[in-house]
Every structure is written in C-alpha cells, then in structure tokens.
C-alpha cells in the first residue's frame, strides 16, 4: 500500500516511525451472479499487516466473456468503503506533559481513518464440471478522495494529514459456482 507519505512525514517530526511501504496479507470473501453477460456482486476483506490493518467492502459490476466451455474473462469495477489503521513505532524524544496525562497516553501507537474507495480488476475464472470455481484476479484499489479525518484510541484528531491510500493486488479465488449454456 502506498499514498500515505504525509502521515509518515507527520509522525517522523514527532520522533515516531512508519515505514515507507506497507504490506499486508488480505483475507476475505465475495460473491455475485451473472445476469446475461453482466456480473453483479460484492467483495469484502481485511488487511493484516505489521504496519497497516483494516478492511474494505465494495459493490462490483463487470462484463464477462466466455472462453472455451468453462473459462471466463471478467473486467470489473467497484465502489465501496475502507478503513485503515496505521501502526506507528518508535518513541518521541520529548513530549509535552499534558500529552502524558491525557487518556491516550504516550506514545501513540496507531492512527485510523476511513473513506470511499474505488477498485478495478481483471479476473480469469475456471468453472469445473463438479461445481468448483478457481480464479486469479489482478487489480488496483484507491481512495476516491483524500482521507483526513483521523482518530487515535477512539479520540477524534484535528488537523491531521490528508492521505490517499492505494495499492495493486493479486488475489487467488476459490469457491463454488457454475455456468449454463444460456449464458453464451
């Protein structure tokens, strides 16, 4: 994930650290159906990383082409919401006494934000004769506007840096489903 450089720069001024890249394993699920050649569905996942955690959900729409008898090629667009928590490391060199006596304490360990995201992906899917679906997806996800409403430990933070999280991803898909001859 990238697009959060302003947050990294802001926490470094305070003596804290946030790596220049955030990697995460994602786990999730999705589903949908084919209405003629149009795919309508949804997806959701959680981000589990050492620097970033969170989740997303999106509604999807796409158009598919059949290849041979059991293969489908599917470009898809989606819009939804995502929430991100950036885990911060290090300790500030010094702090104001009032920071140590407030509910959050010192040092802050995470900052959270959320907003609207868009995604585009290309999928290749194989539908087995026994009802299994196996697929591979490659895509791009990006916040559709700058995110700047931050919180830490449940407290709203004013004047936080605006960021635009984005990422490329590759996803392996496995599930159930089938195609009928009427969808040709």
Rosetta blueprint (number, residue, H / E / L):
1 X L
2 X E
3 X L
4 X L
5 X H
6 X H
7 X H
8 X H
9 X H
10 X H
11 X H
12 X H
13 X H
14 X L
15 X L
16 X E
17 X E
18 X L
19 X L
20 X L
21 X L
22 X L
23 X L
24 X L
25 X E
26 X E
27 X E
28 X E
29 X E
30 X E
31 X E
32 X E
33 X E
34 X E
35 X E
36 X L
37 X L
38 X E
39 X E
40 X E
41 X E
42 X E
43 X E
44 X E
45 X E
46 X E
47 X E
48 X E
49 X L
50 X L
51 X L
52 X E
53 X E
54 X E
55 X E
56 X E
57 X E
58 X E
59 X E
60 X E
61 X E
62 X E
63 X E
64 X E
65 X E
66 X E
67 X E
68 X L
69 X L
70 X L
71 X E
72 X E
73 X E
74 X E
75 X E
76 X E
77 X E
78 X E
79 X E
80 X E
81 X E
82 X E
83 X E
84 X E
85 X E
86 X E
87 X E
88 X L
89 X E
90 X E
91 X L
92 X L
93 X L
94 X L
95 X L
96 X L
97 X H
98 X H
99 X H
100 X H
101 X H
102 X L
103 X L
104 X L
105 X L
106 X L
107 X L
108 X L
109 X L
110 X E
111 X E
112 X E
113 X E
114 X E
115 X E
116 X E
117 X E
118 X E
119 X E
120 X E
121 X E
122 X E
123 X E
124 X E
125 X E
126 X E
127 X E
128 X L
129 X L
130 X L
131 X L
132 X E
133 X E
134 X E
135 X E
136 X E
137 X E
138 X E
139 X E
140 X E
141 X E
142 X E
143 X E
144 X L
145 X L
146 X L
147 X E
148 X L
149 X L
150 X E
151 X E
152 X E
153 X L
154 X L
155 X E
156 X E
157 X E
158 X L
159 X L
160 X L
161 X L
162 X L
163 X E
164 X L
165 X L
166 X E
167 X E
168 X E
169 X E
170 X E
171 X E
172 X E
173 X E
174 X E
175 X E
176 X E
177 X L
178 X L
179 X L
180 X L
181 X H
182 X H
183 X H
184 X L
